[in-house]
């Protein structure tokens, strides 16, 4: 009796794709040919850093109460990050449904607690906000900048721009670092490891709608009681 020849070449072995693998492939297939992951990272970073430098160059004779504005605005930005993540990225609201669809049914399906790492730089697109996002944030916050400039002081307005742009850049860098392979030197940093663990809990499907919404410093989660401290689902 002659048995059928079995070819064990790894590229000829077929296994059914998981839902996550299928979605990952579909999303990456929709990536435009012109897309550059490094430009996607560099443009918001350079835009934000440029406006931080410009804002700081406008400071003159800053008083103590103007410096005191910095921790207050950073705390408010952190709580705002919590609000956007919880109430916009995880809930559908017109006209921002696109943010929900990009985040919850895509980002959270592709990256789960025990498999957080990107598999290539092409997946920057699955982690970073759209490159124009930082420009949109700068433009939509211009009324705040103008109000502070005219009604408070030029220094406070400049500090607001520096803080808001710095917050967006730090959000992008930190979030990207959480999704690096565990062997990456940045991912092995102790601070990044601790923050990554906090964020990975949020990527547990059973917990993502209620817990650990801060991507940067988990101040908002602590303040609003959404830091998860229980056992992790298997």
Protein Blocks (a to p, Z undefined) as FASTA:
>chain_A
ZZddddfbfklpccdddfklmmmmmmmmmpcfklcfklmmmmmmmmmmmmmmmmmmmggh
iafklmmmmmmmmmmmmmmmmmmmmmmmmoccdfklmmmmmmmmmmmmmpcfklmbcfbf
klmmmmmccfklmmmmmmmmmmmmmmmmmmmcmklmmmmmmmmmmmmmmmmmmmmmmmgc
fklmklmpmklmmmmmmmmmmmpmklmmmgokbfblcklmmmnopacfbdcdZZ
